């Protein structure tokens, strides 16, 4: 960030952009690790940003929360999905997501799907961060639906929603049980794929 | 509570018991609705209990949180499971749980499984309330395992854990999507039962 900012020909934008990104990255990490009730002071301290700078960029903490989830969520989703170059059949592209979740759950730092964590913590369903969370959950379901359709599932829409349930339930189990999944996410997805005629 | 307390022959115990129960019930409702970060003041206000009374009964807010989840959790789990008198085959006893979850998810007050919500919010896996949450999640899995065994599933232990994933994922989906499940929980459980040879 710093080097690209220094290299930017547009000094004003460059000076603003890294502050915004630094704040959002620190916020995403802190909200995930500590919860959405982290105060503005702790947030600014972690990001090395003054409150004044924060309020120049964002109107409220809710605004920071939503923007940080959108930024971190995009990376999280990209990491879950297979790359377009990965030459895999639809069933394997779906299982790739669950294998990635299995490996995430093995880390002691894994505190579950960040979108689910946000939804569970916020309570308020209309909070802008929950709108962001829903958008990403829908994007995952859309991915499953498209692969289910390509793979000839009997009911691609139902299978896609069932796979989202399996994904969220597995992520939740890793949190509630405080242990890695040990193959359960993949086994559950496999059972659903088999039933849907995508064997 | 009040009438049974008045009827109690042991005045000291009777005077203590309703305060404890009132506090735990108010705490459970408040933690569920507002999250685990509710302060002691709000808690005591909602329960109509002084802070002094609270600290005579509990050593800390964490202690209140764990005890309130244990008390509310017991009721929640009992409501989910079929009564022993319900003369149902194992498959229907399992589906009963998912049908109950479907009806819970139709309420605007439903904010997901209280054990999952606690686990997602607390972050600290060793928190006493998370130990309570795990105990109840294990109890649900134990129920599924016993029914799976009675129903002749190929691998009762795997099916029980898959059904717990389906339960948690469905509960999470109702929260993240802010809408009722519309049959998805039951359809997912049915697919898993079919694959496991419990049709």
Interface residues (C-beta under 8 A of the other chain):
Chain A: X33 X34 X35 X37 X111 X112 X115 X116 X117 X119 X120 X121 X123 X125 X130 X133 X134 X137 X158 X161 X162 X164 X165 X166 X167 X168 X169 X170 X171 X172 X173 X175 X176 X177 X178 X184 X185 X187 X188 X191 X192 X194 X195 X196
Chain B: X33 X34 X35 X37 X111 X112 X115 X116 X117 X119 X120 X121 X123 X125 X130 X133 X134 X137 X158 X161 X162 X164 X165 X166 X167 X168 X169 X170 X171 X172 X173 X175 X176 X177 X178 X184 X185 X187 X188 X191 X192 X194 X195 X196
